[in-house]
Amino acid sequence: MAASVVGKSSLRAPDLLHRVLSIFPQEISFAFAYGSGVFRQEGYNENQKNMIDLILAVNNPVTWHQNNLKLNRSHYSILKYGGSHLVNRMQQDYGAGVYFNTLIPFEDRLIKYGIISTSKLITDLLDWDTLYISGRLHKPVNILHQTQDTGLEQALKVNLQSAIHASLLSLPETFTEEDLYLQIASLSYTGDFRMLLGEDKNKINNIVKPQLDRFRNLYTDYLNRTPQLEWNCKTAKYEV
């Protein structure tokens, strides 16, 4: 499964992401990096050192935070004084079930990392409870680590299939490959007030256009197995 989701990083030092991962407790079931600090997006200077964003899924968040507080106490806000149980309570009870540490210096970059429980991740992939992490995984990401977990692997597949099916509901009877990927990429931004206020209005185009090959690698196998779709070679469009 990882081969179909992972995209080649645009970072000049390909081992940088794994060096970042090595500073954390290693009880991680799934880890990926995403965003403009990992993949090129239109409107960003390639030499600009954007923050590196990561998501780490762990089976036991309390234990993981406990160990991470020993290794990386400075990463945490004032919540560290409440210990791992308080941090986990904030993670589980608020927002999308993700706890973030941000603006962490690492070598000559800044990193931001979010912690989510493996069970919460699987639920979001299958049911789109929040679309917060499942939506990020609709787009190419750089998978850094994945344990052998059939439940998680199946949920990752279902998430991509669901993205195709949901997008088809909003597309006309004929559409280009790029139209489909733009619609898929827009799913996680639907209803996001940031797209009306502060976010670049061309954000979705900026994500998809430089990464068409990565989207193609991510979705081609699933599209070929979608019976209601037919590729018209003459028009270079899909037909429903």
C-alpha positions in Angstrom: 0.0 0.0 0.0 2.8 2.4 0.9 4.1 2.4 -2.7 0.8 3.7 -4.0 0.6 6.6 -1.5 4.1 7.8 -1.1 5.4 10.6 -3.3 9.0 11.4 -3.9 10.1 14.2 -1.7 11.4 17.4 -3.3 13.7 18.0 -0.4 17.3 18.2 -1.5 18.4 16.1 1.4 16.2 13.0 1.2 17.3 11.7 4.6 16.2 14.9 6.3 12.7 13.6 7.0 14.0 10.3 8.5 16.4 12.3 10.6 13.4 14.2 11.9 11.6 11.0 12.6 14.5 9.6 14.5 14.2 12.2 17.3 10.8 10.8 18.5 9.9 7.7 20.5 9.8 4.9 17.9 6.5 3.3 18.9 4.9 4.8 15.8 2.4 2.8 13.6 2.2 5.3 10.7 4.1 8.5 9.9 3.9 10.8 6.9 5.1 14.2 5.8 3.0 16.6 3.7 2.7 20.1 2.5 4.8 22.8 0.8 7.8 21.9 3.0 7.9 18.5 1.4 6.4 18.8 -2.1 6.7 21.8 -4.5 3.6 23.9 -4.8 2.9 26.8 -7.2 3.5 30.2 -5.7 6.3 29.0 -3.4 10.0 29.7 -4.0 11.8 26.3 -4.3 14.6 27.7 -2.2 12.3 28.8 0.5 12.6 26.6 3.6 9.0 26.1 4.5 8.0 24.4 7.7 8.0 20.5 7.5 4.7 19.1 8.5 4.3 15.6 9.9 1.6 13.3 11.2 2.5 10.5 13.6 -0.1 7.8 14.4 0.6 5.9 17.6 -1.2 2.9 19.3 -0.9 4.3 22.8 -0.9 8.1 22.9 -0.5 8.3 26.7 2.7 6.2 26.7 4.0 7.9 23.6 3.6 11.4 25.0 5.1 10.2 28.3 8.2 9.1 26.4 8.3 12.1 24.1 8.1 14.4 27.1 11.3 12.8 28.3 13.0 13.1 25.0 11.6 16.4 23.7 10.0 18.3 26.6 10.8 21.7 25.1 8.5 20.9 22.2 5.4 21.1 24.4 3.4 24.1 25.6 2.5 24.8 29.2 0.5 21.5 29.0 3.7 19.6 29.7 3.3 20.4 33.4 0.1 18.4 33.4 1.9 15.3 32.1 1.1 12.9 29.3 -2.5 12.2 30.5 -3.4 15.9 30.2 -1.8 16.1 26.8 -3.7 13.0 25.7 -7.0 14.4 27.0 -6.5 17.5 24.9 -5.7 15.3 21.9 -8.7 13.0 22.3 -11.4 15.5 23.5 -10.8 18.5 21.3 -10.6 19.2 17.6 -9.9 16.3 15.2 -8.2 14.1 17.7 -4.8 15.4 16.8 -2.3 17.1 19.2 0.2 19.4 17.5 3.6 20.7 18.6 4.7 23.4 16.2 7.5 25.8 15.4 10.1 23.3 16.6 13.7 24.1 15.4 15.4 21.2 13.6 18.8 21.7 11.9 18.1 24.8 9.7 14.3 24.2 9.4 11.2 24.4 11.5 8.9 21.4 12.0 5.3 20.9 13.1 4.1 17.4 14.1 0.7 16.1 15.0 -0.1 13.0 17.1 -3.2 10.9 16.5 -4.1 7.5 17.8 -4.1 4.7 15.3 -7.7 3.8 16.1 -8.8 7.4 15.6 -6.9 7.6 12.3 -8.6 4.4 11.0 -12.1 5.7 12.0 -11.5 9.0 10.1 -10.2 7.1 7.0 -13.3 4.9 7.0 -16.0 7.3 8.1 -14.6 10.7 7.4 -15.5 11.8 10.9 -13.5 15.1 10.5 -11.8 14.7 7.1 -8.8 16.3 8.8 -6.3 13.5 8.3 -8.2 11.5 5.8 -8.4 14.6 3.6 -4.7 15.1 3.8 -4.3 11.5 2.6 -6.4 12.2 -0.4 -3.4 14.0 -1.7 0.2 12.8 -2.3 2.2 12.5 0.9 5.6 11.1 1.8 5.1 8.0 3.9 8.1 7.7 6.3 7.0 4.6 8.3 4.1 2.1 8.2 3.8 -1.0 10.3 2.2 -4.2 9.1 -1.4 -3.5 10.1 -4.1 -4.9 7.8 -6.8 -2.7 9.4 -4.8 0.4 8.7 -3.8 -0.7 5.2 -7.4 -1.5 4.3 -8.6 1.9 5.7 -6.0 3.7 3.5 -7.4 2.0 0.4 -11.0 2.7 1.3 -10.2 6.4 1.9 -8.9 6.8 -1.7 -11.8 4.9 -3.2 -14.2 7.0 -1.2 -12.5 10.2 -2.5 -13.1 9.0 -6.1 -16.7 8.2 -5.5 -17.5 11.4 -3.7 -15.8 13.5 -6.4 -17.8 11.8 -9.2 -21.0 13.1 -7.6 -19.8 16.7 -8.3 -18.3 16.2 -11.8 -20.1 16.3 -15.1 -20.5 13.3 -17.3 -17.2 13.9 -19.0 -14.1 15.4 -17.4 -10.4 15.5 -17.6 -8.0 13.7 -15.3 -6.9 17.1 -13.9 -10.6 18.0 -13.2 -10.9 14.8 -11.1 -7.8 15.5 -9.1 -8.8 19.1 -8.5 -12.2 17.9 -7.2 -10.5 15.2 -5.0 -8.1 17.8 -3.6 -11.0 20.2 -2.8 -12.9 17.7 -0.7 -11.0 18.4 2.6 -11.4 22.2 2.0 -15.2 22.1 1.5 -16.7 24.4 4.2 -13.3 25.5 5.4 -13.7 29.1 6.4 -10.0 29.7 5.8 -10.6 29.3 2.1 -12.9 32.4 2.3 -10.6 34.4 4.6 -6.9 33.9 4.7 -6.0 31.0 2.4 -4.7 31.5 -1.1 -7.8 31.2 -3.3 -5.7 29.2 -5.8 -4.5 26.8 -3.2 -6.1 23.7 -4.8 -4.7 24.5 -8.2 -1.3 25.2 -6.7 -1.4 21.8 -5.0 -2.6 19.7 -8.0 -0.9 21.2 -11.0 2.8 20.6 -10.0 1.9 17.1 -8.7 -0.2 15.6 -11.5 2.2 12.7 -11.8 2.0 12.0 -8.1 -1.8 12.1 -8.2 -1.8 9.8 -11.2 0.5 7.3 -9.3 -1.8 7.5 -6.3 -5.2 7.0 -8.1 -4.6 5.2 -11.5 -5.1 1.7 -10.1 -8.3 2.7 -8.3 -9.6 4.5 -11.4 -9.0 1.4 -13.5 -11.1 -0.6 -11.1 -14.0 1.8 -11.0 -16.6 0.2 -13.3 -18.7 3.3 -13.9 -15.7 5.2 -15.5 -14.5 4.8 -19.0 -11.4 6.5 -20.5 -11.9 8.0 -24.0 -8.6 8.1 -25.7 -9.8 10.4 -28.5 -11.0 13.2 -26.2 -8.5 12.4 -23.4 -11.4 12.5 -20.9 -13.2 10.2 -18.5 -16.8 9.4 -19.2 -19.4 8.3 -16.7 
